[in-house]
């Protein structure tokens, strides 16, 4: 398997690794949405996860895949909310230091939620500027950068939702 290719085995491995750390969330039929769409709509209740979103799956999976040396050096990410909170929770649970760069426009409620996990929080520019700053800091400080959207292990972790739906 290449570095940028995700196959079913990658997602199955993530599912095994995540089993003790995340909740298997319910799949609930929605009469209301089904009637509006004239179809069959189910909701995957990821709001029941520790971070109240599916992002916790990817954050945990990525951190679990890091080497001991990478974990000891710490991690850094960029987020406008849910990925940052998920990474803060996962890092705390796995005892890994984390720096989170968030845009200055991030809603105060999201900032406050992330702060509860005692992370090194940096507010910087808009999203693109914050992401660039996170990449620069990761390089400068020798930390592993965790992309919220462009990382094989993050995507595989989030892909475990699909396996749960198929079950």
Beta strands, then each sheet from edge to edge (+ up, - down):
strand 1: 27-29
strand 2: 42-44
strand 3: 75-79
strand 4: 98-102
strand 5: 120-123
strand 6: 144-146
sheet 1: 1+ 2-
sheet 2: 5+ 4+ 3+ 6+
end
